[in-house]
Amino acid sequence: MPDRCEAIPFESAPERPEPVLDVASSARSLARLAEQAVRCTPGCCGATATVHTGGTRSGAPAAVTHPDLSVLVAVQWETGDGPVPQALLTGRPAGADDLLREDRWPRFRASALDMGLRASATLPYRRDDLTLTLTVFAFRPRPLQETVHGSAALLGDLAATGLVRDLRYHEALAEVEQLEEALRSRPVVDQACGIVMYVLGCDAEEAFALLRRISQHTNRKLSDLARALVRTRGHGIEQELQRFRQRP
């Protein structure tokens, strides 16, 4: 048994950002949407789909029906300019009936024309803090309104509703898992509080508050922190506990 706490309870752990969406399931949904949009849109030669939560832009999940279209997605994230960023900003459809006659989005326009594309239409769908975009492309000029009122628009609407449903489902699963973890870890947290009470001569409320403060400052789960503290039986941690106790 070590005679010190080995700094394990108090070392900062690497940040572990929680995924907002289940990446695998959202990627599959986006891929299916893009493929179906191509099939049901007359004159369409390719499509991209992206999903955004909160303020995410670059790095948002995306699907393309042809690898070359990934370039057009990347160009828009790099420049912050293009039909997708505009649709995200305004919440309204954006696109170009004929890119040869278009003077907006110079890098996007140049990349699209290099691929032989002449038209694009981006449709945004907002649900709570999630926004789905569906973009279809054509080798020939095509009015934006044909896409806005076509089958692809209905597909996007259904897909957005499905993604929100999946998001809420994964959030519910995560909450259940957190509750189960809290129930499993309650005994060891109580033991750790008892150790802190003994070492500092404080009451249970202060001991628990101190453990939470340490957990927040070191980016460690409270349960992991408590297990490490119980494992060392509190040996050699008096100064560390006092130091965190005095923090604001």
C-alpha positions as CSV (number, residue, x, y, z in Angstrom):
1,M,0.0,0.0,0.0
2,P,1.6,3.4,-1.0
3,D,2.1,5.9,1.8
4,R,1.3,8.8,-0.5
5,C,-1.6,9.7,-2.7
6,E,0.8,9.6,-5.7
7,A,-0.9,12.8,-7.0
8,I,-3.3,10.4,-8.9
9,P,-6.4,12.0,-7.6
10,F,-5.3,15.5,-8.3
11,E,-3.5,15.3,-11.6
12,S,-5.3,16.9,-14.5
13,A,-6.8,14.4,-16.9
14,P,-7.0,15.1,-20.7
15,E,-10.2,16.6,-21.8
16,R,-12.7,14.2,-23.2
17,P,-15.4,16.2,-25.1
18,E,-18.7,14.4,-25.2
19,P,-20.0,13.8,-28.8
20,V,-23.1,15.7,-29.5
21,L,-24.2,13.2,-32.1
22,D,-23.5,9.5,-32.5
23,V,-21.0,10.0,-35.4
24,A,-21.5,6.6,-37.0
25,S,-25.3,6.7,-37.1
26,S,-25.4,10.4,-38.3
27,A,-22.9,9.6,-41.1
28,R,-25.0,6.7,-42.3
29,S,-28.1,8.8,-42.3
30,L,-26.4,11.6,-44.2
31,A,-25.0,9.2,-46.8
32,R,-28.5,7.7,-47.4
33,L,-30.0,11.2,-47.7
34,A,-27.4,12.3,-50.3
35,E,-27.8,9.2,-52.4
36,Q,-31.6,9.4,-52.3
37,A,-31.5,13.1,-53.2
38,V,-29.5,12.3,-56.4
39,R,-32.0,9.6,-57.4
40,C,-35.1,11.7,-57.0
41,T,-33.9,15.0,-58.3
42,P,-34.1,15.4,-62.1
43,G,-30.8,16.5,-63.7
44,C,-28.9,16.0,-60.4
45,C,-25.3,14.6,-60.8
46,G,-24.3,14.6,-57.1
47,A,-25.2,15.7,-53.6
48,T,-23.7,16.6,-50.2
49,A,-25.3,16.6,-46.8
50,T,-24.0,18.2,-43.6
51,V,-25.3,18.3,-40.0
52,H,-24.5,21.0,-37.5
53,T,-25.2,21.4,-33.8
54,G,-24.9,24.6,-31.9
55,G,-22.3,26.8,-33.6
56,T,-20.3,24.1,-35.3
57,R,-19.2,24.7,-38.8
58,S,-15.8,23.3,-39.8
59,G,-15.5,19.6,-38.8
60,A,-19.3,19.1,-38.9
61,P,-20.3,15.6,-40.1
62,A,-20.7,15.5,-43.9
63,A,-21.5,13.0,-46.6
64,V,-20.9,13.2,-50.4
65,T,-22.0,11.0,-53.3
66,H,-18.6,11.5,-55.1
67,P,-15.2,12.0,-53.5
68,D,-14.6,15.2,-55.6
69,L,-17.5,16.9,-53.8
70,S,-15.5,16.7,-50.6
71,V,-13.4,19.5,-52.0
72,L,-16.4,21.8,-52.3
73,V,-17.4,21.1,-48.7
74,A,-13.8,21.8,-47.5
75,V,-13.6,25.0,-49.5
76,Q,-16.7,26.4,-47.9
77,W,-15.4,25.6,-44.4
78,E,-12.0,27.1,-45.1
79,T,-13.4,30.4,-46.5
80,G,-16.6,30.6,-44.5
81,D,-18.2,31.4,-47.9
82,G,-20.5,29.5,-50.1
83,P,-24.1,28.3,-50.4
84,V,-23.9,26.1,-47.2
85,P,-22.5,28.8,-44.9
86,Q,-25.1,31.2,-46.4
87,A,-28.0,28.8,-45.8
88,L,-26.8,28.2,-42.3
89,L,-26.6,31.9,-41.6
90,T,-30.0,32.9,-43.1
91,G,-32.0,29.7,-42.6
92,R,-33.1,30.0,-46.2
93,P,-32.2,28.0,-49.4
94,A,-29.1,29.2,-51.2
95,G,-27.6,28.4,-54.6
96,A,-26.8,29.4,-58.1
97,D,-29.0,28.7,-61.2
98,D,-25.9,29.0,-63.3
99,L,-22.4,29.2,-61.8
100,L,-21.0,30.8,-65.0
101,R,-23.2,33.8,-64.3
102,E,-22.5,33.8,-60.6
103,D,-20.2,36.4,-58.9
104,R,-20.6,35.2,-55.3
105,W,-18.4,32.7,-53.5
106,P,-15.4,32.9,-55.8
107,R,-13.4,29.9,-54.5
108,F,-16.5,27.7,-54.3
109,R,-17.5,28.8,-57.8
110,A,-14.1,28.2,-59.3
111,S,-13.8,24.7,-57.7
112,A,-17.3,23.8,-58.9
113,L,-16.7,25.0,-62.4
114,D,-13.4,23.0,-62.6
115,M,-15.5,19.9,-61.9
116,G,-17.9,20.8,-64.7
117,L,-20.7,21.7,-62.4
118,R,-23.0,24.5,-63.5
119,A,-25.7,24.7,-60.8
120,S,-26.1,24.0,-57.1
121,A,-28.9,24.3,-54.6
122,T,-28.6,24.1,-50.8
123,L,-31.6,23.5,-48.5
124,P,-31.3,24.1,-44.8
125,Y,-33.5,22.4,-42.1
126,R,-33.4,23.6,-38.6
127,R,-34.7,21.6,-35.6
128,D,-33.9,23.0,-32.2
129,D,-30.1,23.4,-32.1
130,L,-29.5,21.1,-35.1
131,T,-29.3,22.2,-38.7
132,L,-29.2,19.8,-41.6
133,T,-28.1,21.0,-45.1
134,L,-28.7,19.2,-48.3
135,T,-26.9,20.4,-51.5
136,V,-27.6,19.0,-55.0
137,F,-25.5,19.8,-58.1
138,A,-26.1,19.6,-61.8
139,F,-23.9,19.7,-64.9
140,R,-26.4,22.0,-66.6
141,P,-28.1,25.3,-65.4
142,R,-31.0,24.5,-63.1
143,P,-33.4,26.9,-61.3
144,L,-33.0,26.9,-57.5
145,Q,-36.8,26.9,-57.1
146,E,-37.0,23.5,-58.8
147,T,-35.1,22.0,-55.9
148,V,-36.9,24.0,-53.3
149,H,-40.2,22.5,-54.4
150,G,-38.9,19.1,-55.5
151,S,-38.7,15.7,-53.8
152,A,-35.3,16.4,-52.3
153,A,-36.8,19.1,-50.1
154,L,-39.2,16.6,-48.6
155,L,-36.4,14.1,-48.1
156,G,-34.3,16.7,-46.3
157,D,-37.3,17.6,-44.0
158,L,-37.8,13.9,-43.1
159,A,-34.1,13.4,-42.5
160,A,-33.8,16.4,-40.2
161,T,-36.7,15.1,-38.1
162,G,-35.0,11.7,-37.9
163,L,-31.6,13.1,-36.9
164,V,-33.2,15.1,-34.1
165,R,-35.0,11.9,-32.9
166,D,-31.7,10.0,-32.9
167,L,-30.0,12.9,-31.1
168,R,-32.6,12.9,-28.3
169,Y,-32.3,9.1,-28.1
170,H,-28.6,9.2,-27.6
171,E,-28.9,12.0,-25.1
172,A,-31.4,9.9,-23.2
173,L,-29.0,6.9,-23.2
174,A,-26.2,9.0,-22.0
175,E,-28.3,10.4,-19.2
176,V,-29.3,6.9,-18.1
177,E,-25.7,5.8,-18.2
178,Q,-24.7,8.8,-16.0
179,L,-27.4,8.0,-13.5
180,E,-26.3,4.3,-13.4
181,E,-22.7,5.4,-12.9
182,A,-23.7,7.7,-10.1
183,L,-25.6,4.9,-8.3
184,R,-22.6,2.5,-8.8
185,S,-20.1,5.1,-7.5
186,R,-22.1,6.4,-4.5
187,P,-20.6,4.0,-2.0
188,V,-17.0,4.8,-2.9
189,V,-17.8,8.5,-3.0
190,D,-19.2,8.2,0.5
191,Q,-16.0,6.4,1.6
192,A,-13.9,9.2,0.1
193,C,-16.0,11.8,1.9
194,G,-15.4,10.0,5.1
195,I,-11.6,10.1,4.6
196,V,-11.7,13.8,3.8
197,M,-13.8,14.4,7.0
198,Y,-11.3,12.5,9.0
199,V,-8.2,14.3,7.5
200,L,-9.6,17.8,7.7
201,G,-12.0,17.5,10.6
202,C,-14.9,18.9,8.5
203,D,-18.5,17.8,8.0
204,A,-19.9,15.7,5.2
205,E,-21.2,18.6,3.2
206,E,-17.8,20.4,3.1
207,A,-16.1,17.1,2.3
208,F,-18.3,16.4,-0.7
209,A,-18.0,20.0,-1.9
210,L,-14.3,19.8,-1.7
211,L,-14.2,16.6,-3.8
212,R,-16.4,18.2,-6.4
213,R,-14.1,21.2,-6.5
214,I,-11.0,19.0,-7.0
215,S,-12.9,17.0,-9.7
216,Q,-13.7,20.2,-11.6
217,H,-10.2,21.7,-11.3
218,T,-8.4,18.5,-12.4
219,N,-10.9,17.4,-15.0
220,R,-11.3,14.0,-13.3
221,K,-14.6,12.2,-12.9
222,L,-15.8,12.4,-9.2
223,S,-16.0,8.6,-9.1
224,D,-12.4,8.1,-10.4
225,L,-11.2,10.7,-7.9
226,A,-13.0,8.9,-5.0
227,R,-11.6,5.5,-6.0
228,A,-8.0,6.8,-6.1
229,L,-8.5,8.5,-2.7
230,V,-10.0,5.4,-1.1
231,R,-7.2,3.2,-2.6
232,T,-4.5,5.3,-0.8
233,R,-6.7,5.5,2.4
234,G,-5.9,9.2,2.5
235,H,-2.2,8.7,3.3
236,G,0.0,11.8,2.6
237,I,-2.7,14.0,1.2
238,E,-3.3,16.5,4.0
239,Q,-1.4,19.3,2.3
240,E,-3.1,18.7,-1.1
241,L,-6.5,18.7,0.5
242,Q,-5.7,21.9,2.4
243,R,-4.5,23.5,-0.8
244,F,-7.7,22.8,-2.7
245,R,-9.7,23.7,0.4
246,Q,-8.3,27.2,0.4
247,R,-9.0,27.8,-3.3
248,P,-11.9,30.1,-4.1
